[in-house]
């Protein structure tokens, strides 16, 4: 039987330093209401003694412009982190969270962002386990029973992008403050 045995869990921190520069279509910053980052792990690969984590942080800026209107701006910032994998590790699963996200207004069009992404990497090793299926003689008595066993072939973690357009009345919307989607599994094959 093939199983995935947990080996070790490592933590790592990836620091972020970036500048958010507003495009011309956005108004000047009057006051910042909220600035936050949302990390997303795109892939984790284990190659020998090295594990590589790739992802993206979506930086969100909610602010009031100089005309008094509430505005929302998002910018994506990719990240790449390497760490040492324990011996025998074949796969890894990574979760990410924003440890902190600080900002400083440089001018009415530019904001400096400093933060850190916390990564938790759980390493696994694919193992083959042996089962005793039969024994004869030597005073051994077995109660034989047939059992179905599923075998782990591999482990996969994959992120993908989804793009869709929703028709709305653009005259009634001045500034989009939030957009969020949810994924629900409906069919397995």
N, C-alpha and C positions, 0 to 999 in steps of 0.2 A: 504494500500500500504506500502510495506517495503522499507525504504530508509536508506542510510548511511549518517548520519549527521556529519560534521566535528566538533570536540570538541576543540582541542587545538593542537598547534604545538610546540614541544620541540626541543631544540638543545643540543647536547652532544659532548664531545671531548674525543677520546680514544688515549692515548699516546702509541707510539711504540718505543721499544728499542730492537735492535737485532744485530747480527753479521752475515754478509755474509761471508761464508768460501768457497772458490773455490774448486771444486773437482780436483782430480789429472789430469783429462783429459783436463783441461783448463790451459792456460799459465799464468805465473806470471804477476801481475799488474805493468805496466810501468807508465801509466797515465790514470786517469778516465776522460771520456768525458761527461758522463751523468749518473745520478742516480735518479730514480723516483719510486714512488709507485702508484699502481692502486687498490683502494679498491672495493670490491664487497660484497654486503649484500646477505647472503644466506637465512636467515630467520628472521622474527620478530614475536614474540608471546606476547600476552597480557594475563596475568593471575592475575586477581584481580587488585591490586594496583601496580603491577610490570610489566614492559615491558622488554623483553630480546631481544637483537639484536646479531645475530651471523653472522660472515663474514670472509673474507680472504683478505689480502693485497698481491698483487703480486709485489715484489720488483725487479726492472730491473736495471742491471748494464751494461753500455756500456763503454768499456775501450780499451786501446791500450796495448797489452802485451809487454814484453821486446824484442821480435823479431820485433816489429813494426806492427803487425797484429791487426786489429780491432776485438774485441770479445764481445759477448753479453751473459750475464748470468742472469737467473731468479730464484727467490726463493719465495715460498709462506709462508706467516705468518698468522695463524688464529688469530681472535680477538673475544672478547665477552664483551658486555656492557649491564649493567642493569640500568634502570632509573624508576622513579616513574610515573605511569600512572594516568591520571585524573579519578575521579569517573565516572562510567558508560561506560568507554571505552571498546569496544569489539574487535576492530581490529586496526591495525596500519600499515602504509606504511612508509618505511624508504629509504632515499637516502643518499649516502655517497660520500665524496670528500676528497682528500688529502689536508690538510691545509698547511703542509710543510714537507719536507723530506731532512734532512741534513746528510752528511756522513763524515767520517774521516778514512783515510787509516791507519790501525794498522801495517800491514806488507804487503809483496807482495802477500799474499794469503788470507788476512782477511781485511774486511771493517766493521766499526761500523756504524750502521744506527740509527738515531733518528728522529722521526717525530710524526705527529698527524693526526688522521682521524676525520673529522667533520661529525657528524651524524645529520640529520634532520628527526625527527619522527613526522608524522602527525597522530593523534589519531582520530578514528571515533567511532560512536555509532550507532548500528542498531536500527532503530525506526519504529514503525507501525503508519502510519498516517491514519486518518479517513476522508472519503469523504462523502459529502451529495449527496445521489443518488436519493432521491425522497422526495417530500413534497406535502401534500394535505390539502385543506381548508384554512380558515383564510385569504382569498383574495390573496393567493400565486399563482402566475402563473409561470410555468416553461416551458422552451423549452427543451424537452427531446431529448437527443442525445446519441447514443451508441459510446463508445470509448474503444479502446484496451489499456490496461495498462500492462506494464511489471513489474514484481516484483523482487526486489533484494533478492536473497536467501542467498548469502554470498559473501565474498571478499577473493581473494587468491593471494598471491605473492609467486612465487617459482623460484628458480634458479637451474639450472642443468648443468652438465658437458657434453661436447661432445668431443669425441676422434676420430680422423681419421688419416690415413696415406696417404701421397701423394708421389707418386714416382717421384724422381728427380735424376739428375745426380750428385752424391756425389763428383765426382772428380773435377767438376767445381765450387763447393761451398766450400769456406774455413771456413766461419763463418756465421751463420744465425743471422742477425741483428734484424729482426722483423717478427712477425707472428701474424696475426690478422684475426678474423672471424666476420661475421655479421649474424644476425638471421632475417629472413623475414617470416612473417606469410603468409601461402598460403591457409590454410583451417581451418575453425572453425567448431566444432561439439558440 
